[in-house]
Amino acid sequence: MRDPPSPCDSTCRIDPRTGWCLGCKRTLREIADWPMLTAGEKRAMLRGLEGR
């Protein structure tokens, strides 16, 4: 199973109110964890980002 691409769009600015990146909507922890996640975990994270 291939890894999905990172949702990063190179905006890389954290909203202090939500703690989410203004581009990809991930938290700093989620961004740091991305390279270590399995393909399934990455897909699950991407689904979770849709509601942010």
QUIBEL-V720572 format. One record per run of one state. SS is the DSSP state (~ for helix, > for strand, _ for the rest). FROM is the first residue (numbers start at 0). LEN is the number of residues. If there is no record, write none. Layout:
ss=SS from=FROM len=LEN
ss=SS from=FROM len=LEN
This chain:
ss=_ from=0 len=13
ss=> from=13 len=1
ss=_ from=14 len=6
ss=> from=20 len=1
ss=_ from=21 len=6
ss=~ from=27 len=9
ss=_ from=36 len=2
ss=~ from=38 len=11
ss=_ from=49 len=3
